[in-house]
Amino acid sequence: MLVTLEGIDGTGKSTLLAGLQPLLADLDPVYTREPGATWVGEAVRRAIAEQTDPVCEATLFVADHAAHLAAVVRPALAEHRLVISDRYSDSRFAYQSVTLDGVIPEPERWLRAMHDGWSVVPDKTFLLVIPVDDALARLSTKSGREHFERRDVLEKVQNRYLEYARVEPDRFVIVDALLDKDEVARFVADGIRQVVAEGKRHKRK
Ligand code: TYD
């Protein structure tokens, strides 16, 4: 089973991950992330820091995804492990369709076509949603904002995410990221247990 966690910067994904670990210990999940699960992630981090060309940045994110699938996701799924990824393809669809707007025609179609036929679609995606002002307030305590972490960008990125959740209601679960962190962790942990249980039922059929 492949579960992904998505949301704009400042929704508290790192806190959620820390909260999930004790709650899901018995399931022994493989925790992973994009970008940066493999060495390709270093190139991505550099591209983000140096604000390179947006097409270059987008293709590096896709390269990172390919390396991540090959090195981590596919081997773990082949062993029937539960994989929980902090960000995944929906980050690309949401963020890069914004950064590539006006740079290439129909960026989202281009991004989705880049994944078609070889990528692995998540079984469930938990989307952390928060008013952009609250996300920015949480981020302001950190120094050195990335170029994604601007109000207009995050506003558009979150709208993209919400649109995907509307189009694929069976895959997406919307999580109120303003709730207390323990409540968020419990809600997502329960949701993941349900996904695992449904997966097992499915296999028995
Ligand atoms: P991440 O490492 O999750 O953020 P943080 O620095 O808070 O730990 O991701 C770094 C940034 O990259 C984040 O702003 C989201 C962005 N991103 C994309 O634009 N496209 C992608 O495909 C991915 C995976 C991340």
Residues whose N, C-alpha, C, O or C-beta is under 5 A from the ligand:
A	BS01	TYD	D9 E34 P35 F61 R87 Y88 S91 R92 Y95 Q96 F148
